[in-house]
């Protein structure tokens, strides 16, 4: 039997590549006669560039050093494909994992390194730059990204979210210079985040709802970002929808809240948004891999309500359903029922941990816990066990 193993990262424990290799170890243990193929995937979050570097034939990885979210220099990479497309992972420049105290340092955290990654990709000759964005440690409306693209022209930007409350139109006089180094370069925002920058369903409100921002700070950050977006509107001409003729406000576009507003800055620069999971799946040839398989196995750390609407698991399930190939998910834990998972096209969902004791045990040795659960799943599904 031909088995395709196509997981996302198991957040906090395993990268997508590690998860895929662990699934393969477990499957071979449970069904040694099956042929397995690994195809790690990403939704645009941490690991986005690594997944593509591993799966794209002929792609080159160019190491770069950029400014991290709290100012220290950090190592990152630009993945340059043969067709002139560059892929960069915003989390490698501004992820919370690069911060000692993400909540305490958010007031000064910057997205400057993401802009430096985009610049490095353009300098490497990329004609198209795809920026993978999901949760980041910064929440500065992408102001740091813009400052990096126009060194010296925007000194008021790049110092975290709260100083944006004092930004004037004069401070933004050089904002058009951000486009200069990107002439002839197509920008793409790859994210499954749909939240806008501002409002009750915006980036700050969602971060506060998840307990990552205290209410007082959340209100101050929201006010600062709102002031910033309003000042930007005064100096940057808005694009117009060619069909309806209505202005396209970057702060209201889907995905503008991604990465605490990195999505907003990319929209401001004219980026097109695509689903992160869809972008990776198309680049690595998920459809063809599914067509060649008898069974598809996907997975992620926690299958929850968000997973039902966007991300790797529903993308893999949809691809398998289209080909008429059965698909199952092996996950760290699950918060959805059988009806919901079957509506995605999954034949079954298998959780590594279902009780608090099992969660503690699996976190102590996540590789063995996942491999053992996968071996049991293989014995269930393989006719050659």
C-alpha positions in Angstrom: 0.0 0.0 0.0 1.2 3.5 -0.9 0.9 5.8 2.1 1.4 9.6 2.0 2.3 11.3 5.3 1.6 15.0 5.0 1.4 16.7 8.4 1.8 20.3 9.6 4.0 21.2 12.5 3.0 20.0 16.0 3.3 23.4 17.5 5.7 23.6 20.4 7.1 20.1 20.0 7.8 19.0 16.4 8.5 20.8 13.1 6.5 19.6 10.1 9.6 17.7 8.9 10.1 16.1 12.3 6.5 15.2 12.5 6.6 13.6 9.0 9.7 11.6 9.8 8.1 10.5 13.1 4.9 9.4 11.4 7.1 7.4 8.9 8.9 5.7 11.8 5.7 4.8 13.5 4.0 3.6 10.2 7.0 1.4 9.3 6.9 -0.1 12.8 3.2 -1.0 12.5 3.1 -1.9 8.8 6.6 -2.6 7.5 5.4 -3.8 4.1 3.8 -0.5 3.1 5.6 2.1 1.1 5.6 5.5 2.7 6.3 9.0 1.3 6.7 12.0 3.5 5.5 15.5 2.4 5.7 18.0 5.3 3.4 21.0 4.9 2.9 24.4 6.4 0.1 27.1 6.6 2.6 30.0 6.5 3.7 29.8 10.1 7.1 28.9 11.6 8.7 26.3 9.3 7.2 27.7 6.1 10.6 28.2 4.4 12.1 24.9 5.7 9.2 22.9 4.3 9.6 24.4 0.9 13.4 24.1 0.9 13.0 20.4 1.6 10.4 19.7 -1.0 11.2 22.0 -4.0 13.7 20.4 -6.4 16.5 22.8 -7.3 15.6 25.3 -4.6 18.5 27.2 -3.0 18.6 28.2 0.6 20.4 31.6 1.1 21.4 32.2 4.8 20.8 35.8 6.0 21.1 37.6 9.3 18.3 40.0 10.2 17.0 42.1 13.1 15.0 40.0 15.6 11.9 41.2 17.3 13.8 42.7 20.3 16.7 44.0 18.3 19.3 41.2 18.5 20.5 39.8 15.2 19.0 36.4 14.3 19.7 33.8 11.6 17.1 33.3 8.9 17.0 32.1 5.3 15.6 33.0 1.9 14.5 30.0 -0.2 15.0 30.8 -3.9 13.2 28.5 -6.4 14.4 28.0 -10.0 11.4 30.0 -11.4 12.6 33.2 -9.6 10.2 32.9 -6.7 11.6 33.5 -3.2 10.0 32.2 0.0 10.6 33.8 3.3 9.3 32.9 6.8 8.3 35.9 8.8 8.5 33.9 12.1 12.2 33.3 11.6 12.7 37.1 11.9 9.9 38.1 14.3 8.5 34.9 16.0 7.7 34.8 19.7 10.2 32.0 20.1 12.9 34.6 19.6 11.8 36.5 22.7 12.6 35.8 26.3 9.3 37.3 27.5 6.9 37.6 24.6 4.1 39.3 26.6 6.4 41.6 28.4 8.4 42.6 25.4 5.5 43.1 23.0 5.4 46.9 23.6 8.8 47.3 21.9 8.9 44.3 19.5 9.4 45.1 15.9 8.8 43.5 12.5 11.9 45.2 11.0 13.5 41.8 10.3 10.7 40.7 8.1 11.3 43.8 5.9 15.0 42.9 5.8 14.1 39.4 4.7 12.0 40.8 1.8 14.9 43.1 0.9 17.3 40.1 0.9 15.0 38.1 -1.4 14.8 41.0 -3.9 18.5 41.5 -3.8 19.0 37.8 -4.6 17.1 38.4 -7.9 13.7 37.2 -6.9 10.9 38.4 -9.2 8.2 37.1 -6.8 8.5 37.1 -3.0 6.1 35.0 -1.0 6.0 35.9 2.7 4.7 33.2 5.0 2.9 34.9 8.0 1.0 33.6 10.9 1.4 34.3 14.7 4.4 36.5 15.4 6.0 38.1 18.5 5.6 41.6 17.2 2.4 43.6 17.0 3.5 46.8 15.4 1.2 47.0 12.3 4.1 46.1 10.1 5.7 49.5 10.8 9.1 47.9 11.3 8.8 46.1 8.0 8.1 49.4 6.2 11.0 51.1 8.0 13.4 48.4 6.9 12.4 48.9 3.2 13.3 52.6 3.4 16.3 53.0 5.7 16.5 56.5 7.2 13.2 57.6 5.6 10.9 56.5 8.4 12.8 57.1 11.7 9.5 57.2 13.7 8.7 53.6 12.8 10.2 50.3 13.9 10.0 50.9 17.7 7.0 48.8 18.6 3.3 49.6 18.6 2.8 52.2 21.3 5.0 55.0 19.6 2.7 54.8 16.6 0.1 56.7 18.6 2.3 59.8 18.1 3.1 59.4 14.4 2.3 62.4 12.2 1.8 62.8 8.5 5.2 64.4 8.4 6.7 61.3 9.9 5.3 59.3 7.0 6.5 61.6 4.2 9.0 59.0 3.1 6.7 56.0 3.0 6.6 55.9 -0.8 10.3 55.1 -0.7 9.3 51.6 0.7 8.3 50.6 -2.9 11.6 51.6 -4.5 13.6 48.4 -3.7 10.7 46.3 -4.8 10.1 47.7 -8.3 9.4 44.8 -10.6 8.9 42.4 -7.7 5.5 40.7 -7.1 4.6 40.4 -3.4 2.5 37.6 -2.0 1.1 37.3 1.5 0.8 33.6 2.3 -1.4 33.2 5.4 -4.5 31.4 6.5 -5.3 34.2 9.0 -8.3 36.2 7.9 -8.6 38.8 10.7 -8.3 42.5 9.7 -6.0 44.8 11.5 -8.5 46.6 13.6 -11.9 46.2 15.3 -13.6 43.7 17.5 -12.6 40.8 15.2 -9.1 42.3 14.5 -5.6 41.3 15.4 -5.4 43.0 18.8 -8.9 41.9 19.9 -8.0 38.3 19.0 -4.7 38.4 20.9 -6.5 39.8 23.9 -9.2 37.2 23.7 -6.5 34.5 23.8 -5.0 36.0 27.0 -1.8 37.2 25.3 -2.5 40.9 25.9 -3.9 42.4 29.2 -7.0 44.6 28.5 -5.3 47.9 29.3 -2.4 47.3 27.0 -4.7 45.9 24.3 -6.7 49.1 24.3 -3.5 51.2 24.0 -2.2 49.1 21.2 -5.5 49.1 19.3 -5.6 52.9 19.6 -2.0 53.3 18.4 -2.6 51.0 15.4 -5.8 52.8 14.5 -4.0 56.2 14.7 -1.2 54.8 12.5 -3.6 53.4 9.9 -5.4 56.7 9.8 -2.3 58.7 9.2 -1.1 56.3 6.5 -4.4 56.8 4.7 -3.7 60.6 4.5 -0.4 60.1 2.7 -0.8 56.9 0.7 -3.4 56.8 -2.1 -5.8 54.0 -1.7 -6.2 51.4 -4.4 -9.6 51.0 -5.9 -11.6 47.9 -6.7 -11.7 47.7 -10.5 -15.2 46.1 -10.4 -17.0 48.1 -7.8 -14.9 51.3 -7.8 -14.8 51.3 -4.0 -11.6 52.1 -2.1 -9.6 49.1 -0.8 -8.6 50.0 2.7 -5.5 47.9 3.6 -6.4 47.7 7.3 -9.8 46.1 6.5 -8.6 43.5 4.0 -8.6 39.9 5.0 -5.3 38.9 6.5 -4.2 42.4 7.4 -4.1 41.4 11.0 -1.7 38.5 10.3 1.5 38.7 12.4 0.2 41.6 14.4 -0.2 43.8 11.2 2.6 42.5 9.0 -0.2 41.5 6.7 -1.4 45.1 6.7 2.1 46.4 5.7 2.3 43.9 2.9 -1.2 44.8 1.6 -0.1 48.5 1.7 2.8 47.5 -0.6 0.4 45.9 -3.0 0.7 42.2 -2.0 -1.8 39.6 -3.1 -3.1 37.3 -0.3 -3.2 33.5 -0.8 -4.0 30.8 1.7 -0.7 29.7 3.4 -1.6 26.0 3.3 -2.8 26.2 -0.3 0.3 28.1 -1.4 2.6 25.3 0.0 0.4 22.5 -1.2 0.5 23.9 -4.8 4.3 24.5 -4.7 5.2 21.0 -3.5 2.6 19.1 -5.6 0.3 17.8 -3.0 -2.4 16.9 -5.5 -0.1 14.7 -7.5 1.2 13.0 -4.4 -2.3 12.3 -3.2 -3.3 10.8 -6.6 -0.4 8.3 -6.4 -1.4 7.2 -2.9 -3.8 4.6 -1.4 -4.1 6.4 1.9 -3.2 9.9 3.1 -2.2 10.6 6.7 -2.1 14.2 7.9 -1.8 15.7 11.4 -1.1 18.7 13.7 -0.6 19.4 17.3 -4.3 20.2 18.2 -7.3 19.8 15.9 -9.7 22.5 17.0 -12.4 24.7 15.5 -9.9 26.8 13.7 -8.5 23.7 12.0 -11.9 23.1 10.5 -11.8 26.3 8.4 -8.2 26.8 7.4 -4.8 25.2 7.6 -3.0 22.0 6.5 -5.5 19.4 7.8 -8.6 20.7 5.9 -6.4 21.3 2.8 -5.1 17.7 2.8 -8.5 16.4 3.5 -10.0 18.3 0.6 -7.3 17.2 -1.8 -7.8 13.5 -0.8 -11.6 13.9 -1.1 -11.2 15.3 -4.6 -9.1 12.2 -5.6 -11.4 9.8 -3.8 -8.5 8.7 -1.6 -9.2 8.0 2.1 -7.5 10.3 4.6 -7.0 10.1 8.3 -5.4 12.5 10.8 -3.0 11.6 13.7 -3.0 14.6 16.0 -1.6 15.5 19.4 -5.1 16.2 20.7 -8.5 16.9 19.3 -11.3 19.3 20.3 -13.8 18.4 17.5 -16.2 15.6 17.1 -16.5 12.9 14.5 -19.2 14.7 12.7 -17.1 17.8 12.2 -14.0 15.9 11.2 -15.9 13.7 8.7 -17.4 16.9 7.2 -13.8 17.8 6.3 -13.4 14.5 4.4 -11.4 12.7 7.1 -12.3 9.0 7.6 -11.0 9.1 11.2 -9.0 11.2 13.7 -6.6 9.6 16.1 -5.3 11.6 19.1 -2.1 10.9 20.8 -3.4 12.2 24.1 -7.0 12.2 25.4 -6.5 12.7 29.1 -4.4 15.1 31.2 -2.1 12.2 32.2 -1.6 11.2 28.5 -0.8 14.8 27.6 1.9 15.0 30.3 3.4 11.7 29.1 3.3 12.7 25.5 5.0 16.0 26.2 7.8 14.2 28.0 8.6 12.2 24.8 6.6 13.6 21.9 8.5 11.7 19.2 7.9 8.3 20.8 4.3 9.1 21.7 3.5 10.1 18.1 5.4 7.1 16.7 3.6 4.7 19.0 0.1 6.1 18.1 1.0 6.0 14.4 2.1 2.4 14.6 -1.3 1.5 16.1 -3.1 3.4 13.3 -1.0 1.6 10.7 -2.0 -1.8 12.1 -5.6 -0.6 11.8 -5.4 0.6 8.2 -2.8 -1.5 6.4 -3.9 -4.8 4.8 -0.3 -6.0 5.0 0.5 -5.5 8.7 
